[in-house]
Amino acid sequence: MEFRDLKKQYQTLKGDIDQAMANVATSGAFIMGSPVKELEQELASYVGVKHCLACANGTDALTLALKALGIGKGDAVFVPDFTFFATAEVVALEGATPVFVDVDPRTFNIDPKSLDDAVRSVHDLMTLRPKAVIAVDLFGQPANYPELRAITKREGMYLIEDGAQGFGGSIRLPKPSGEGFIVKRACSFGDISTTSFFPAKPLGCYGDGGAVFTDNDEWAALIESYRVHGKGSYKYDNVRIGLNSRLDTLQAAILQVKFKAFKEHELADVNNAAAYYTQLIEGMTKFLNKEVQVTPPYVPEGYTSSWAQYTIQLSVPSGNGTFNREALQAKLKANGIPSMVYYPTPMSAQTAFKEYHNFALTPQAERLSKCVLSLPMHPYLTREDVKKVVQTLVVSL
Ligand SMILES: *Cc1c(COP(=O)(O)O)cnc(C)c1O
């Protein structure tokens, strides 16, 4: 069994993907060929924002967002302590200061209450300007944007959505009129939102890729300039220091095929697999008289996930004795089941960030780093696969 079966996906979509790649090779337009613009329009319309700008990877997408918002030295940027390194790395790279915030113990996403506390600590210290929040849609589930937006509005901060893992997720929100609901998709929640097309992400290409989303014309124009060496009126007029961060035409053409499958069935298929996982875990572990408790992922009412990961929590309720996660992973592996620990180290404990001041305690991030386990998850996982994983897990505890 594969953790994320990209080979099976390719076999399923092979005809169309091969044709798309051959078309690009035939056209010779390897940089900024027509599939790039077409894909940007398709993604913007799906997400429900005015502008989508493709770029080289999800890390650059975040960097482009920070540059467009003019974030740098003296600015505090609040990031969840439990995430992939890039979320906080880009902040430091731009010369701003990452401030690590604890996460919700059930959704894994940045905790609005802890954000409030961290903002207060930064105000108290008086050396940094609270400038922006980068919320992450961890494991595919949108962060708590209604509450986060209330805080950023009150504080006059920007809200950036790191949707690298979140593309395809959504939140059902009450209409401003108070009557009925609207469904708002991931990558539309930030002032600027970003995603990644790294192969293992919910919508992945065959190499590196990323995109930036915004409704704001001015920021979109800046991002368009920054991604091609800070170009001005044309390519050899350079008005600011930028990056070389374009999405290859080949990747855009592959993404067009994969995006179609994503909309037609893959997003529904991962949600079915997740629902079956949760049903089996709840059913099987309830009757087990084991020391270890298994908690399936929690999706709040009105939220949908794109299941970048299916991540369980393992805990010993009595609190005496720690659970041996490596031993469990070894037993799963012996039965042909791969598993991963996302993430083993909170950001605030990373060596690279050891010089940064800790404004807040992050006990949930610390606890999660010790108790999470991600199981095989992708649209081509069968019900038999899910059953085998859960059965093996239960007997291995
Ligand atoms: C993968 C990821 C990124 C970076 O994306 P790349 O395309 O690998 O540069 C950023 N943030 C999060 C949360 C991610 O999971």
The ligand as an SDF file (V2000), in Angstrom:
LIG
                    3D

 15 15  0  0  0  0  0  0  0  0999 V2000
    4.0100   22.0970    1.5330 C   0  0  0  0  0  0  0  0  0  0  0  0
    3.7580   23.2660    2.3550 C   0  0  0  0  0  0  0  0  0  0  0  0
    4.3150   24.5300    2.0620 C   0  0  0  0  0  0  0  0  0  0  0  0
    5.3610   24.7290    0.9990 C   0  0  0  0  0  0  0  0  0  0  0  0
    5.0120   24.2980   -0.2650 O   0  0  0  0  0  0  0  0  0  0  0  0
    6.1830   23.8920   -1.3160 P   0  0  0  0  0  0  0  0  0  0  0  0
    5.4510   23.8320   -2.6120 O   0  0  0  0  0  0  0  0  0  0  0  0
    6.7460   22.6060   -0.8820 O   0  0  0  0  0  0  0  0  0  0  0  0
    7.1800   25.0070   -1.3050 O   0  0  0  0  0  0  0  0  0  0  0  0
    3.9590   25.6010    2.8430 C   0  0  0  0  0  0  0  0  0  0  0  0
    3.1050   25.4690    3.8700 N   0  0  0  0  0  0  0  0  0  0  0  0
    2.5540   24.2800    4.1990 C   0  0  0  0  0  0  0  0  0  0  0  0
    1.6060   24.2060    5.3350 C   0  0  0  0  0  0  0  0  0  0  0  0
    2.8720   23.1460    3.4620 C   0  0  0  0  0  0  0  0  0  0  0  0
    2.3410   21.9710    3.7960 O   0  0  0  0  0  0  0  0  0  0  0  0
  1  2  1  0
  2  3  1  0
  2 14  2  0
  3  4  1  0
  3 10  2  0
  4  5  1  0
  5  6  1  0
  6  7  2  0
  6  8  1  0
  6  9  1  0
 10 11  1  0
 11 12  2  0
 12 13  1  0
 12 14  1  0
 14 15  1  0
M  END
$$$$
